[in-house]
Amino acid sequence: MQELGIIMNGVTGRMGTNQHLIRSIVALREEGGVELPSGERVMPDPILVGRNERKLRELSEEHGIDRWTVDPDLETCLDGDDEVYFDSQITPRRPDSVMKAMDAGKHVYCEKPLASDLSAALDVAGMAEESDVKHGIVQDKLWLPGLLKLQRLIEQDFFGDILSVRVEFGYWVFTGHGQEAQRPSWNYRAEDGGGIVDDMFSHWSYVLENLFGEVESVRCLQKTHIDERIDEDGEPYEATADDAAYAIMELEDDIVAQLNSSWAVRVNRDDLLEIQVDGTDGSAVAGLRDCKTQGHANTPKPEWNPDTPKEHDFYEDWTDVPNNRVFENAFKLQWEKFIRHVVADEPFPWDFTAGARGVQLTEASYRSSEEGRRVVLDDFSV
């Protein structure tokens, strides 16, 4: 057994606490660490870093983690022997902290987006490529059970030629008037890195790229549907960030993707995320955990007649894809892969260059909305 010191910065936030600390690092520690190809095991040894002493102390005591520090400038913790730096702060703080960590020789793993703009993302990715450190970015949606089932269908050529992809994501986030909001207030302030394009389009970038092909162009309309919300102290504030975005993207191989993302929509579908893929030989609809298919042979033949009542139940024409395996937490799975990448040099393609492509799509989508036009995503090098 060997230990791997991990500096976890921003761990007091919602994602940092729940997905990265509790469901990933704490879970791996409880399982006895990460197994390497050699049969040896690596035990993650985290030090919790943040700005809120009370929250850090509570997390430390609750989960049996001995080390924590209030060190917002990272001056102390980067001088230590910990080999990995992890960042889940708000986006505007990330580039500077990540570059400090790389300058100190730490391997770096961080939440998306990599930066608030493409120029900063390319600076970070360029520094990573020129250094000897290993680097990776969170792309957790790739290990969701529903998307793994979709990946299986693609690998088995279930769809034939893929024609189009439709993504429906979102739910109603309460404003704080009458009912408490489910998301933090900074998500709705552009000056703090909020906005659904910033939050979700980095996800859509890697999901589309890994499953269907790289994004070549985008048409996007972003909106702030609700302009006032209530913050954590019960005070009203102006929502300056977009809470919905509607996009059409062209992918390689002439695939068209339509994506609706909204925190101002009430759910009338099977899940909060639904991805429909249509191909010449069949279609599939994937959610977070489930996936259902309809092949060419059992596709119904509807006829348009609005003057008669609907008698056909179109949901009955779909077949569930079986689980066929045990699915673990997506964040935990990628943490295992990154730890094996650091310690055993296993491949890890989800690097900072991939993170920069997500920022490129975000920036292009905002530009498309502002200028009211289709924006082509040019090739770039870091």
N, C-alpha and C positions, 0 to 999 in steps of 0.2 A: 504494500500500500504506500502510495506517495501522495503528498498534499499539493494542491495547486491554489495559491493565494489569489483571490479575486476581489478587486476593489469595485464595489457596487455603488455607483453614484446616482442619486435620484431615486433611491429605493423606497422612499416614503410616499411616492406618488401611487396612484391607483394601479397602473400597470406594473410598476416596479415592485410593489408589495405583493400583489396577488399572483401575477403570471411568472415573474422572474424570480422573486425570492421564495414565496411559499410553494408554488406548484412546480418550480424547476429546481432551484438550488437546494432548498430544504428537503424536497422530495428525493433528490439524488443522494443527499447525505443520509437520509433514512434508509435508502436502499443499499447503502454501503459503498457509494461512489460510482464512478463510471468505469465499465470494463473496457480494457484495451484489447487489440487483436492478440497480444501476447498472453492474455489471461490475467495480467496485473490489473490493479484497480487504482483509480485516481479519486481522491476525496477533495471536493471543493471546500476551500477554507475562506469564507467571505469576510470582508470588513465592510460594514455598512456606513455609507457616507451620505450626508444630506445637510439641510439647513435647519431642521427642526429637532432640537435635542430631545424633547419629550417623546416624539414619535420614534426616534432612533432607539432610545432606551427601552420603550415598550416592545418594539419589534425584537430587539436583542433578547430581552427577558422571555418573551413568549415563545421564541423559536430556538432558544439555547445557543445563541451566537455570541461568542465572547467579545468580539472586536467591533467597535463602532466609533465614529468620530464626526464632529461638526467641523468640516474642512472644506468650505465652499471654493477656495482657491487651489485645492489639491496640493498645497505646498508640502504638507507632512506625509500624506499617504503615498505620493508618488516617489518619495525618497526611500521607501521600504523595499522589501524583497518580493512583494506580491508580483506575480508575472502577468496577470491579466487585468485590464481596466474595462469595466462595463459602464455604459452611460444610458440612463433613461430619464434624463432631465427634460425640461421643455426645449423645443427645437432651437431657439436662438442661443442658448447657452452651450449647445453641443459641440460645434466646430472647434471652439477655442479649447475646451476641456479635452477633446479627443486628440487634438494636435499636441497639447502639453503631455498627454500620456505617451503618445508615440515618440516624442522627443526624449522622454525618460526611458525609452526602450521597452515599454509595455506592449504586449499583444492587446488588441482592442476589438471589442464586440459592442455594438450599440443598437439602440432602437432606431427605427426609421421615423421621419425622414432624416437623412444624413445631415442636411443643412436647410436653411430657409430659402436659399437661392442656388442656382446652378454654379455660379462662379465660386462660391464658398465650398460647395460640394466637390467641385473639381480640384480645388486647392487641397482639401482633405484627402481625396482619393489619390492625387498625385504624390503627396507626401508619403502616403501608405505604400504606394508602388515603389518609391525610391528607397524606402527603408527596409530593414530586415525583419520588421514585425509582421505578425500574422493579423489579419483584419477580417471582420465579418459584420454583416448587418442582419437584423431580425427580419425574416420573411416567413412568419409563422403560418400564414394561411395555406402554405403549400402542404402542411401536414395535418390539415383538417380532414376528418374521415370522409366527408362528402367530396372534397377535392381529390383525395387519394383514389376514391372510387372512379371519379371522372378521369383521372390520369390512367387508371387501369383500362378503361374503355378506349381511350385514345391509343394506348400501346397495342391493344388488340384489334385496332382498325375497325371498331364498331361503327363509326360515323361515315365511313367512306370519305368523300371530300367534304371537309368542314366548310360551311357557308357563312355562318354567323354565330355570334355569341351575344346573349342578352343578360346583363347583370342588374338585378334589383336589390338594393341595399338600403336599410335604414329603418327608423322607427320614430315614434313621437317622443321627443325629449321635452319634458315639462319645463316651463319657463321659470318656475319658482313662485308664480302667482297661484296661491291655493294649494299646490302640491310641490314638494321639494324636487328639484332637478336631479336627474340621474347622472349627469356629467358635470365636471368642474367648470367654473365660469370662464377660465382662461380659454377654453375651447371656442368661445364665441367672441373673443377679442383678437382682432388681427394683429395688434401691436404686441401681443404675447405669443404669437405663433399659432393662433387658433384658426379654425376654418375647416370645412369638410373636405375641400380639395387638398389642403396640406395634410390632413389626417388620413385620407383614404386613397388618393391617387397614386401614392407610392406603393400601396398594396396592389392596386389594379395593375400597375406597371409590371411587377414581378409575377403576378398570377397570369396575366395575359402572355407575357414573354415565355414563362416556363411551360405553360400548357399549349399555347396556340401559335406563338410567334411574336416577334418584336413589333412594337407600335411604330407605325411610319408617319401617321398624321392624326390630328385631333381637331374636332369642332366641339366647343364647350360653351355652355351658358351657366354661370354661377350666380346664385341669388342669396340675399339675406331676407328670408321671408318674415322672420320675427325680429324686430329691431330693438326690443327691450326685454331684458331678463332680470332675475333676482339672483344676487351672488350669495356666497356662503355665510355672509353676515346679515342677510336679510335686506340688503340695500339694492335698489334698482340700478342697473347700469345699461349703457348703450351697447348693443350687440353689433360690433363693427366687422365681424368675420362672416363669411358665407356659411349658411346652414343647409344649403342644397346645391347640387350641381348635376347638370344633364349633358351627357357627352356622346358623341359618335366618333369612334376611332377606326382607322384603317390599319390592319395588320398585314404582315407579309403573307404571301400566297393568296392575296385578294380576299381575306377574311374581314368581315365587318363586325365591330363590337359596339353595342349600345349599352350605356351605363347610366343608371339613375341612382344617385346617392343623396339621401335626405335625412335630416333630423327633424323634419316637419311633415312626416307622413305617418298615417296610421296603417298598421300591418294587416293586409288581407292576402296572405300567401302562407306557405307552409313554414317558413323560417325567416329570420331577420335578414339573411343573405340567401339569394336564389340566383343560380347561374343556369341559363338554358343554352344548350349547344344544339344547333341544327345542322345536319349533314345529309348528303344524298342517300345514305343507307339507313340512317336512324337519327334519333334525337335523345337527349338526356336533360334532366333537370336535377341539379345538385344543390343541396343546402349545406349547412355547417356539418351535419353528421350523415344525412341520408342522401341517396341518389336513386332516381328512377329513370327507366328507359322506355322508348317506343321505337321498335324496329320498323323497317319498310313494310314487312309482311303484315303487321298488325296495326298499320296506320289507317284510321277511319277515312271515309270519303264524304266529308260534309258538303252540303249544298246551301248556299245563301238564300234564306227565305225568312225575312223578318216578320212575315204575316202569320206564321204558325208558331205554336208554343215549342220550346226546346224540349226534346224528349231524350236526346242522347247524353249520357254522362261521360264527358271526355276524360275525366280523371280515371275511369275504369280501364282505359286503354293503355295504362302505364304499368310497368313491372319494376318492383324494387330490386336494386342491386344488393346482394347479400353482403354481410360484413366480412366473412371468411378470415378474419384476423382480429386481434385485440388492438384497439387504437389508443395510444397514449396521448397525453397533453402535447399539443403542437410546440409550445414554447420549450418544454422540457426536452423534446426530441432534438430540436435544433441546438440547444445548449450542449447536449451530449455530443453532437457532431462537432461543435466548435472546440470543446475540450479535447476530443480525440485529434482534431486538427492541430491544436497547439502542442499536445504531448507526444502524439504518435505520427504526426505529419500526414494524417489522412486528408484526402481532397476536401475542399470546402469552397464551392464555386460562388457562394453568396457573399461576395466581397464588397469593398467600398465602391468599386466601379459599377457594380449592379445597383448599389445605393444611389449613385449619381444619376443613373438612368431614371430612377424613380423621381428624383428632384427635377430632372429635365422634363418629364411628362407633366409634373405639377406646374412648373413655370410656363410651359407651352399652353396648358389648359387655361391658366389665368390670362395669358396674352390673347388667346383665342376669344375668351369672353369679353375682354376689354375692347378688342379691336373688331369684334363681330365677324371673324373670318376663320377659315381653315388654316392651321399652322402645321407645317412639316417639321418633323423631328430629324435634324441633321445628325450624321455620325460625329462622334467626338472621340478624342483620345486623351488619356490622362498622363 
